[in-house]
Amino acid sequence: MANAAFINDQFYANFVTDAEFAAYETSVSRQLCRLFQVPMNAGKIAQVPIWGQGSAQVITNEGAATARDTTSSEALITLKEHVYYSQVTDMLKDSAYGDVMSQLAEVSGRAIGESLDTMAFGEFDNFSSDIGSTTTELTTELILKAAATLRAAKVMGPYYAVVHPTAAYYMKKTLTQVLPFSGATAGTVSALSNLGNQVLTAGLIGSVGGVLVYESPLVESVTTGGATAYRGGVFAPTALGIAERGGLSLTSLYLPQSRATDMSVVAVAGAAVLQSTHGVAITAEGTL
């Protein structure tokens, strides 16, 4: 029959809502970058105007001001499809104890959210500088140096750092080491720093010199000579842009001969560096 297989996405409104909630709760990058909404039928490339820094004139004796150049550049963000495709059989749906569609919506949304983060964090390689190396351990000094580099470039905060958990391990290990202080009597040790106490109690690094540190396993890996390192980054929100065309969409198709429903969840989004000097990459060792 011609209508035996049909698109019935209108019956899954809650599925889309659940998937979007999971995607946006999972994605770290959407919270840290500039977010742009691209309307329908506006092309596959979003153009973001970038204005250069200007300088004001100091005028004495009521002199005439000189017109400044008002030139700008542009950052181009290419939209891509992030797709999670699955097939749910009637037997599975009707036999499972839980709500299969609700659980699948969460799985689909989380997968989309992780795909967005992988895309965005892969742009750290396009920052104007990298102050680490594949043999460098992540330290508070590197975080502070990156922040100082941004401040020297007149980049306004807030500043964020996104690093791989295994790279963060080396930093946490150093912060939680308790060593005898100079001139201490036998058995006396110095106290941990507030940052070290934060690591031991919460398991998180927190804020280092005004840089809020996030850990993500989706940070890009760099492998050289059999050793694995990860390229994290310290940046202001103006460094990276994410362009999205609407929210998540769902297309479903029932296949009678398979007694199954095809489910395709799609997000249309792209990421790019907006201003390369507004971020600093940190490549750090990541082999445990």
C-alpha positions as CSV (number, residue, x, y, z in Angstrom):
1,M,0.0,0.0,0.0
2,A,1.2,3.5,-0.8
3,N,0.7,4.8,2.8
4,A,2.0,1.7,4.6
5,A,5.2,3.6,5.5
6,F,4.6,7.2,6.7
7,I,6.4,10.0,8.4
8,N,4.8,10.5,11.8
9,D,7.1,12.9,13.6
10,Q,4.1,14.9,14.7
11,F,3.4,12.2,17.2
12,Y,6.7,12.6,19.0
13,A,6.6,16.2,20.2
14,N,7.8,15.1,23.7
15,F,10.6,13.2,22.1
16,V,12.1,16.4,20.6
17,T,11.7,18.3,23.8
18,D,13.4,15.6,25.8
19,A,16.2,15.3,23.3
20,E,16.8,19.1,23.2
21,F,16.9,19.3,27.0
22,A,19.5,16.5,27.1
23,A,21.6,18.0,24.3
24,Y,21.7,21.5,25.8
25,E,22.3,20.2,29.3
26,T,25.2,18.0,28.0
27,S,26.9,20.6,25.8
28,V,29.5,22.7,27.6
29,S,30.5,24.7,24.6
30,R,27.1,26.3,24.1
31,Q,27.5,27.9,27.5
32,L,31.0,29.3,26.9
33,C,30.9,30.6,23.3
34,R,29.0,33.2,21.4
35,L,25.7,31.6,20.1
36,F,24.2,32.7,16.8
37,Q,20.8,31.7,15.5
38,V,20.7,31.3,11.7
39,P,17.2,31.7,10.1
40,M,15.8,29.2,7.6
41,N,16.8,29.7,4.0
42,A,19.7,31.9,4.8
43,G,22.5,29.7,3.4
44,K,24.9,27.2,4.8
45,I,27.5,29.7,6.0
46,A,27.0,32.3,8.7
47,Q,28.9,35.5,8.4
48,V,29.8,37.2,11.7
49,P,31.2,40.7,11.4
50,I,34.3,41.3,13.5
51,W,35.3,44.9,14.4
52,G,38.8,45.9,15.1
53,Q,39.9,47.8,18.2
54,G,39.9,51.6,17.9
55,S,41.5,54.3,19.9
56,A,40.1,57.6,21.1
57,Q,41.7,61.0,20.4
58,V,42.6,63.4,23.1
59,I,41.8,66.9,21.8
60,T,43.0,70.2,23.2
61,N,42.1,73.8,22.3
62,E,38.9,72.6,20.7
63,G,40.6,71.2,17.6
64,A,38.8,69.1,15.0
65,A,38.7,65.3,15.4
66,T,40.2,63.0,12.7
67,A,37.9,60.4,11.3
68,R,38.9,56.9,12.2
69,D,38.8,54.0,9.8
70,T,35.7,51.8,10.5
71,T,36.8,48.6,8.8
72,S,35.8,45.2,9.9
73,S,36.5,41.6,9.0
74,E,34.3,38.6,9.1
75,A,34.3,35.1,10.6
76,L,32.7,32.4,8.6
77,I,30.8,29.5,10.4
78,T,29.9,26.6,8.1
79,L,26.7,24.8,9.2
80,K,26.9,21.0,9.4
81,E,24.3,18.3,10.3
82,H,24.8,16.4,13.6
83,V,22.7,13.2,13.2
84,Y,21.7,10.4,15.6
85,Y,19.9,7.7,13.7
86,S,18.3,4.7,15.3
87,Q,15.7,2.0,14.7
88,V,13.2,0.9,17.3
89,T,11.3,-2.4,16.7
90,D,7.8,-2.9,17.9
91,M,9.0,-5.9,19.9
92,L,11.5,-3.9,21.8
93,K,9.1,-1.0,22.4
94,D,6.3,-3.2,23.6
95,S,8.5,-5.5,25.7
96,A,10.7,-3.1,27.6
97,Y,9.9,-2.3,31.2
98,G,10.8,1.4,30.8
99,D,9.7,4.1,28.3
100,V,11.9,3.3,25.3
101,M,11.1,6.5,23.5
102,S,11.9,8.7,26.5
103,Q,15.2,6.9,27.1
104,L,16.1,7.1,23.4
105,A,15.4,10.8,23.4
106,E,17.9,11.3,26.2
107,V,20.5,9.1,24.4
108,S,20.0,11.0,21.2
109,G,20.2,14.4,22.8
110,R,23.3,13.6,24.7
111,A,25.0,12.3,21.6
112,I,24.1,15.5,19.7
113,G,25.4,17.6,22.7
114,E,28.7,15.8,22.7
115,S,29.0,16.2,18.9
116,L,28.6,20.0,19.3
117,D,31.4,20.0,22.0
118,T,33.7,17.9,19.9
119,M,33.2,20.4,17.0
120,A,33.8,23.5,19.1
121,F,36.8,22.2,21.1
122,G,38.4,21.1,17.9
123,E,38.8,24.9,17.1
124,F,41.4,25.4,19.8
125,D,44.0,24.6,17.2
126,N,43.1,27.8,15.4
127,F,43.9,30.1,18.3
128,S,46.8,32.4,17.6
129,S,49.2,30.8,20.1
130,D,49.8,27.5,21.9
131,I,51.9,27.8,25.1
132,G,52.1,24.1,25.8
133,S,53.6,21.1,24.2
134,T,53.0,17.3,24.0
135,T,55.5,16.8,26.8
136,T,54.3,19.6,29.0
137,E,52.2,18.9,32.1
138,L,49.3,21.2,32.8
139,T,50.1,23.6,35.7
140,T,48.5,26.6,37.3
141,E,51.4,28.6,35.8
142,L,50.2,27.8,32.3
143,I,46.7,28.8,33.1
144,L,47.9,32.1,34.6
145,K,50.2,32.7,31.6
146,A,47.3,32.2,29.2
147,A,45.1,34.6,31.2
148,A,47.9,37.2,31.3
149,T,48.3,36.8,27.5
150,L,44.6,37.6,27.0
151,R,44.7,40.6,29.4
152,A,47.8,42.0,27.6
153,A,45.8,41.8,24.4
154,K,43.0,43.9,26.0
155,V,40.6,41.0,25.9
156,M,37.7,41.4,28.3
157,G,36.7,38.5,30.5
158,P,35.3,36.3,31.8
159,Y,37.9,33.6,30.9
160,Y,37.3,29.9,30.7
161,A,39.6,27.0,30.4
162,V,38.6,23.6,28.9
163,V,41.0,20.8,29.4
164,H,41.0,17.0,29.2
165,P,40.5,15.2,32.5
166,T,43.8,13.3,32.2
167,A,45.6,16.5,31.6
168,A,43.9,18.0,34.6
169,Y,45.0,15.1,36.6
170,Y,48.7,16.3,36.6
171,M,47.6,19.7,37.8
172,K,45.4,18.2,40.5
173,K,48.2,15.9,41.6
174,T,50.5,18.9,42.1
175,L,47.9,20.9,43.9
176,T,47.2,18.1,46.4
177,Q,50.8,17.3,47.2
178,V,51.7,18.1,50.8
179,L,55.4,18.7,51.3
180,P,57.4,19.7,54.5
181,F,58.1,23.4,54.6
182,S,61.5,24.8,55.0
183,G,62.7,24.7,58.7
184,A,59.9,22.5,59.8
185,T,60.3,20.1,62.7
186,A,60.0,16.4,62.1
187,G,56.5,15.3,61.2
188,T,55.3,18.8,60.5
189,V,53.8,19.5,57.0
190,S,52.5,22.6,55.4
191,A,48.8,23.1,54.8
192,L,47.3,22.8,51.3
193,S,46.3,25.8,49.4
194,N,42.6,26.7,49.1
195,L,42.8,25.4,45.5
196,G,44.3,22.1,46.7
197,N,41.6,21.7,49.3
198,Q,38.9,22.4,46.6
199,V,40.4,19.6,44.5
200,L,40.4,17.1,47.4
201,T,36.9,17.9,48.6
202,A,35.0,18.5,45.4
203,G,37.2,16.8,42.8
204,L,37.2,20.0,40.7
205,I,39.9,22.6,40.1
206,G,37.5,25.5,40.1
207,S,38.9,29.0,39.4
208,V,42.6,29.7,38.8
209,G,43.4,33.4,38.7
210,G,40.0,34.3,37.5
211,V,39.9,31.5,34.9
212,L,37.1,29.0,35.4
213,V,38.4,25.5,34.6
214,Y,36.2,22.9,32.9
215,E,37.1,19.3,32.2
216,S,35.9,17.5,29.1
217,P,36.9,14.2,27.5
218,L,35.9,15.6,24.2
219,V,39.0,17.9,24.0
220,E,41.0,17.0,20.9
221,S,43.9,14.5,21.3
222,V,47.4,15.0,19.8
223,T,49.5,11.9,19.5
224,T,53.3,12.0,18.9
225,G,55.8,9.2,19.3
226,G,53.2,6.9,20.9
227,A,52.4,9.4,23.7
228,T,49.0,11.1,23.9
229,A,48.5,14.8,24.7
230,Y,45.4,17.0,24.6
231,R,44.9,20.5,23.2
232,G,42.9,22.5,25.6
233,G,42.3,26.2,25.6
234,V,41.9,29.3,27.7
235,F,39.6,31.8,26.1
236,A,37.0,34.6,26.4
237,P,33.5,34.0,25.0
238,T,34.3,36.3,22.1
239,A,36.9,33.7,20.8
240,L,34.6,31.1,19.6
241,G,31.2,31.2,17.9
242,I,28.5,28.5,17.4
243,A,25.9,29.0,14.8
244,E,22.6,27.0,14.9
245,R,19.7,26.7,12.6
246,G,16.8,26.2,15.0
247,G,16.7,23.5,17.6
248,L,16.7,19.7,17.2
249,S,14.4,18.1,14.6
250,L,13.0,14.6,14.4
251,T,11.9,12.6,11.4
252,S,10.4,9.2,12.0
253,L,9.3,6.5,9.5
254,Y,7.4,3.3,10.3
255,L,8.5,0.2,8.3
256,P,5.7,-2.4,8.4
257,Q,7.7,-5.3,7.0
258,S,10.3,-4.7,9.7
259,R,7.8,-3.8,12.4
260,A,10.1,-1.0,13.4
261,T,10.3,2.8,13.4
262,D,13.3,4.7,12.1
263,M,14.2,7.7,14.2
264,S,16.5,10.4,12.9
265,V,17.4,13.3,15.2
266,V,19.3,16.2,13.6
267,A,20.9,19.4,14.8
268,V,22.2,21.9,12.2
269,A,25.2,23.7,13.7
270,G,28.7,24.9,13.0
271,A,31.6,26.3,15.0
272,A,34.5,28.6,14.2
273,V,37.1,30.9,15.8
274,L,35.8,34.5,15.8
275,Q,38.9,36.2,17.0
276,S,42.1,34.1,17.3
277,T,43.8,36.4,19.7
278,H,40.9,36.0,22.2
279,G,42.0,32.5,23.0
280,V,45.2,30.7,23.9
281,A,45.7,26.9,23.3
282,I,47.4,24.8,25.8
283,T,48.7,21.4,24.6
284,A,49.4,19.3,27.7
285,E,50.5,15.7,28.4
286,G,47.6,13.3,28.9
287,T,49.1,9.8,29.4
288,L,48.2,8.4,32.8
